[in-house]
Amino acid sequence: MKAKRFVFRLMILVAFAACVELLLYLNKDTSETNSPVQAVEEAAVQQQTPSLDVKYTLQQDDLHLQLAVTHFSFSLEQMGKENKDGQGHVHLYLDGKKVAKIFEPTFVLKDIAAGKHEVMVELAHNNHESYGVSQRFQIEVKP
């Protein structure tokens, strides 16, 4: 009876090890610099919906942006490549025209023409498709 239990436990252990090895193989990233911790963090980001909170100041004709994101990481290196949930960049629109791609939490749009303007800040996938997460606000640059 003890021999049967031992064999059964050994089979379970071998099956578990094989599953772990298979998961590691399937989750292998093409980048050799990713650590197991980074892989776990990326998997956690991929499972949650990104959010965006924009704070801004207008200093004369320069718009200063502070972008607080959750469940999202900026990635210049992956732009134009395969989409990964929770990864990408930000598109900045002024009066409906895309004026910048942003790859970090702070950005300054300089020399905005005098007048009233609508600004939209939008999270974008690596291939530039929208996440559907954006914020709009109005500014007025004084002459």
N, C-alpha and C positions, 0 to 999 in steps of 0.2 A: 504494500500500500504506500509506504514511504517513497519507494522508487517511482511509482506512478505520479505522485505529487511533485517529486523533484523534476521529472521529465516534463510534466505539464507546466510548471513554473519556468523551466528553461525555455520551453517553446514560446511562452508569453513574452519572456525577456527578449528572445531573438526577434519575434514579430515586432515588438516595440522598437527595438534598435533599427530594424529595417524600415519602419514607418518614419522614424526620425531622419534617417539617411535619405529617404525618398523626399521628404519635405524640404530638407536642406538643398537637395539637388534641384527640385522644382522652383524653389525660391531664390536660386542663385542669380545674382545680379551680374550684368555684364561688366559693371565697374568693380574692379578688384579692391577699391579703397573702402567699400562699405563694410562696416563692422556688423556683427549680429545685433548690437544695440541700435545702430542706425536702421537696420532692416525692420526691427520691431517698431521703432518710432515712425517710420514711413508707413508701415501697415496700419498703425493706429490713426495716422492722419488720413489715410485713404478711406477709412470707414466712417468719417464724420463730415458733415456739411460745412464748408468754409463760411466765414462771416467777415465782414469788413466794417470798420468804423473810421471815418475820415474826420480829422481835425485840420483846420486850415486858418491861415492868417494872410491878409493882404498887406504887403509892405510896399507902398507906392504902387508900382506897376508889376510887382513880382508876387506870385501866388506860392506860398509855402505850405506844403502838404505833410501831414503826419498820418501814416496809414497803419492802423492797428488791425491785424488779421489774426483769426484763430482757425485752426485746422487747415492751414495753408502755408506753403513755403515758396518764397521767391526763387526762381531758377533761370538765370540767363543761359546757363550751359545747356539746358534742355529745350530752349525755345525752338520751335519748328520740328521737334522730334515727337516721339510717341507720347500721348497723353498719359499722365499718372494723376489719379485723383489727389486733390490737395496740393498740387504743384502747378506753377505757372508764373504769370506776371500780371501787371495791371495796365489797362488801357486808360489813357486820360483823354477826354473829349472837351473841347471848348466850342460852344455854340454848334454842337452836332458834328464837328470835324475832329477826327483822331489827330492829336498833336504830339503824343508821346507814348512810349512803352516804358513802364517803370519796373525796376528789378530790386528795389530796396524800400524800406519803410518810410524814408524821407525823400522829398523831391521838391525842386523849385522850378516853376514855370516863369521865365523871365520875360519882361518887355511886352506885357499884354496891352493891347490898344485901349485907349480911354473909352468908357461906356459901360453899359450893363451887359453881363455875359452869363450864360448858363454853363456850369461845369458838371461833368459826369465822370466818376471814377468807377471802373468796372474790373472785377477779377476775371482773368482770362486763362484758359488752358494753354498748354505748350503749343498747340496748333492754332492759337488765337481765338478759338470759339469761346463764347461767354459762359461763365458759370451761372449766369442769371443772378449774380450778386453785384449790386451797384449802389451808388449813392449820388444824388444830384443836389446841387445847391446853386444859388445865385450870388454873383459878386458884382461890384461896381467899382471900376477904376476911375478915379478922378483925374481930369486933365491937369 
